[in-house]
């Protein structure tokens, strides 16, 4: 017969094994839908960014920085301040790019791969799971305090351009967006939320 003291000493080990083999749904209340619900609470935000692009033809990464503005559900603005001023404004289905005196306006419906890429960012910021799942297979790792959302393109044409998108964050804040292209080039944008007065 096993002594009661030995059983008591084994209790933490048994509990640890039970927790380790328990279903993730039982242990973790954190899932994609909870992340989306959390992100959807942000109706508008302003942030600074630093973006590093690694391009095979260049010896070192190209770095740019500026500000991001988001207003739910579909207004996104990226103002690059360094090395050269440039702005990109996405409003609904319109994309406006300004470089110096040059202005280019595009209808996103005419560029489905570009639209799918933009929707990956807007869909995440808006917490719009359906919009994301139209174009991507989603997987989530981590906890509410530190999470990584991975987006893998479903469409072959999109996959020929973008291999994967990894978005990291904490609670309801996006902290970085990493894009790995099919040709091996990549970019990493680090994002720091600005506190509005």
Protein Blocks (a to p, Z undefined) as FASTA:
>chain_A
ZZfklmmmmmmmmmmmmmmmpcfklmpmcdfklmmmmmmmpmbdcdddddddddfkbmbd
cddddddddddfkbccdddfbfbdcddddehjbccddehjbccdddfklmmmlmmmmmmm
mmmmnopaklmmmmpccddedjfklccdddddfblklmmmmmbdcdddehjacfbdcddd
fkopacdddddddddZZ
